Structures are given as structure tokens and as C-alpha cells.
Amino acid sequence: MGCLSTPLRKGRQPHGGVERMVRFARFAVLVLVALAMAAPAEANWIAEFAHSIVRDTKRRCCWPKPFNRSDVDSVQAPFALMVANGWRSQNMLAEHHFAAGSGELTEAGRLKVRWIVAEAPQQHRIIYVHRADSFEATAARVDHVQQLAARLVPEGPLPPVIETGAIEPRWSAAEVDIVDRKFLDTIPDPRLRALPTIETGSD
């Protein structure tokens, strides 16, 4: 018996899968040619895409450091403010640093200005002047402080002199004396440190 070929169904063409692959290959070649002919700025999208993948991978590896800077700053800000307020209180010239009426510096005021411009850390050499009851009296205080600072710092920039209305922490002389005496009374007696004993073995 001879071999009989199976009749094809109506509307079905032989090798249809191969034809679809050929059409897809032609379409892919056209897309690649179009990308190759595109402008350089548009042709770099592949490199930019690869760079974004690398960047996102590194961000995930070091999480949360790139994104928690604002949280760290919000936590550290109060400490920086407390440090600034402490130095303002330390470098503030109050009522007892000026003579009544004239606004001239007293001996205590001159010594404090000398300490600020000569011994305070460089970044904290700022002189704060407590405001007086009138604008004229405050201006006289600032003028006397600036004159003394100019004599103490003959070269280089002068330390800034800033008016402030901050409340000065007040301690009476009696309170300061009590604290100092209590400190001296609680100092332990001096004593020598015990020497370690050396044990000697017998024969």
C-alpha cells in the first residue's frame, strides 16, 4: 500500500510557527536598528537604567542611613541649642559688670571680657551684653565693651558684641559662699594607697 498524505484543514498553512518566528525576528531587527539610529541622549537609556538598578541596590544595602538624616538632626538640634544657650550665659555681661549710670565696665566686667577674647574657645568668642533699661544705656554698654575688645585684640577680627535680653541666672554671694564651703568640707582626707604585699616562699 502506498503512503497517503493527510489532507490539510481549510485555512491552515504549513510551517506557521516558523513564519511567526521569522516575523518576530524581523520586527526585533527593526527595533534594534531604530534604537541604534536614535539620538545619543535617547540611546543612553540602557546605561541610565542599569545605573538606577545599582543605585537602588546600594540604597537597600545601607538602609536606613541615606534617609534618616532629618531624624538624626531633629534629635541633635536640642543639644546644640543647649550648648549655645550655655555659652551665651557664660559670656554674658550682666548688671554687675557695668557701672550704674555711665555704662562703663567694672573690674569684674573687664576681667570677663579679657577671658572671653583670650581664653574662650575660638568658636565661642562672642560677647553678650545684657540690655539696660533704655536704648542709650545699652548703646553705652556696647560701646565700652567694643573699645576694650579693640585694645585687647589689636590685630585680626574683633569678637562680635551682641545685645541680649536673656535672663541672667542670679546667685547671691551668701549662696556661692555656702556652696564653696560645703565643697571644701566634703573633700576626703588624703591617704596613701595601700601597697601590694609580696609573699615569699620558704625552702
Secondary structure as GFF3:
##gff-version 3
##sequence-region A 1 203
A	DSSP	alpha_helix	16	36	.	.	.	ID=ss1
A	DSSP	alpha_helix	40	43	.	.	.	ID=ss2
A	DSSP	alpha_helix	45	61	.	.	.	ID=ss3
A	DSSP	three_ten_helix	65	67	.	.	.	ID=ss4
A	DSSP	alpha_helix	69	90	.	.	.	ID=ss5
A	DSSP	beta_strand	92	93	.	.	.	ID=ss6
A	DSSP	three_ten_helix	95	97	.	.	.	ID=ss7
A	DSSP	alpha_helix	107	118	.	.	.	ID=ss8
A	DSSP	three_ten_helix	122	124	.	.	.	ID=ss9
A	DSSP	beta_strand	127	130	.	.	.	ID=ss10
A	DSSP	alpha_helix	135	152	.	.	.	ID=ss11
A	DSSP	beta_strand	161	164	.	.	.	ID=ss12
A	DSSP	alpha_helix	173	185	.	.	.	ID=ss13
###
